[in-house]
Amino acid sequence: MSEQHTDTLRDEDFLRLDGQICFALNAASRAFGGVYRVILKDLGLTYPQYLVMLVLWEHGTTPVKELGNRLRLDSGTLSPLLKRLEAAGLIHRERSTEDERSVSAVLTEAGAQLRARAVEIPRRIAVATGFDLDEMRDLQTRLQRLTAALDAAALEV
């Protein structure tokens, strides 16, 4: 919003729910969650578990600390996810022989094989959005810029 345009808005306009980008993002995130819940049911995964699997399918064995950083999850949230994936036989956790404090998540054979069934998930999500490929890429780029800007702003506050 340009500075000139914001000067013409009344204070109460800034506090309208439908004018809050945070609410629009939250509503979109919840809507995505609903679609993912239905689509991922066939794989037996929740959305957060799917994100863990995406990292492992892409990078292979990954230290739990790095998983948390990549997914923006603290250990209190990540540990139960990993326990459930381990109980499902999709991963196992392995303590480093060099540094006993370091634990890595490792795909099992079943976890690696699940990847073949997951390949269609992004296509199904794209169809659900009604966006074409260029619109999806543009939205992703804008959201990544927004996240970077907000991360930087949080450091200044």
N, C-alpha and C positions, 0 to 999 in steps of 0.2 A: 504494500500500500504506500503510495507516495506521501511525503510529508505534507504537501499541500492538501491532499485529499483527507488525511487524518485530521487536519485542522478544522474541516467542515463537519466532521462527525460529532455528535453529542456524546457526553460521557456515558449515558445509558446505552448508546449503540455499541460501545466497546464491551458491554457486559451481557449482550444477547447470546444465549446458548448457541443458536444456529450460526452465529458469527465467529465462534471459537474454532480455530484450526485444530486445537488439541482435542476437541470433542469430535470433530469430523474424522480425525485420525483414529481415535479410540473406537468410534462406531465402525469404521472400515475394518479395523483390526478384529473386532468382535465378529463382524460379518465373515471375514476371512476364516476365523476360527470355526465358525459354524459349517462352512463349506469343507474345510479341511477335516473336521470331525467325521463328516459323512464319507468323504473320499478315502480317508486313512483307515476307516473301520475294516475294510477288506485286508489291510496289512496288519491289523492288530496293534497299530501305533497311535499314540496321541501326537498332537502337533509338536510339543517340545521333544518328544522321543524321536520324531521324524527329523527334527533339526540336528539332533545328536548323530543320527545315522547318516545324514547328508555329509557332515564333517568327516565321519569315519570312512564313508564310501569315497570321498574325494582325496583324503590325506592318509588313510590307513591308520595304523596305531598312533594314538595321539595322547600326550600327557593330559591328565584331567584338568590341570591348571590352564593349559592352552585351550581346551574345550570350553571352559568357563569364559575365558577371554573372548574367544571367537563368537560365542553365543550370547555374551553379555549376561551371564548367569553367575550368581554367587554359589559357593560350594554347598550351602544349605538347600538350595534349589536343585543343583545338579546332582548331588549324591543320591537322592531318592530316585531320580530319573534313571541313573546308571544302575541302581539296584534292581529296578523293574525290568530294564533291558537285559540285565544279567539273568534274572529269574526266568525271562522269556527265552533264554538261550541264544540271544542275538549278539551279545558281547560277553567278554570277561575282563576283569580288571587284573592288572599285573603290576606288582611292585618292582621298581627298578633295582637291579642288583648293585648299581653304582651309587644310588642315593635312595635309601629306604623311605625317605619322605615323599618321593615322587612315585605316583601311580599313573599308569596309562590305561586307556580304554582300547581294547583289541576286539576286532570283529571275529565272531565265530564263523564257521562255514555257513550256518543257517543265516547269520546276519549278512554275510557277503552275498548269498543267493537271493536274499530279499530285494536286493538292488534291482534285479531284472524285473520284478513286479512293480517297483516304484517308478520306473522310467516314465510311465504315463501320467504320473501325478501332476507335474508342472503343466502339461498340455491340458489336462482336465481343469486345472485352476484357471489357466488363461481363457479357456472357453467360458468358464463361469463368470469371468469379469466382463465379457463382451468387448474387451479391448483387442485391437490388433497388435501385432508384434512391436511395431514402432511406438504405439501408445504405452505398452507395457515397459519397454526399455526407457522411454522418456520419464515415466512415473518413477521407475526404480532409480534413475539418475537423480531426479529431483529429491526423492526421499533420502538418498545417500548424502546429498549436499545438505539437506535440512538436518540430518543427524549429525554431520560433522560440525555444522554451525552451532547447533545446540550443545554438543559436547564442549566446544570451545567456550561458549557463553557460560556454561556451568562452571568452568574453571575460573572465570572472572568474577563470579558472584561471591 
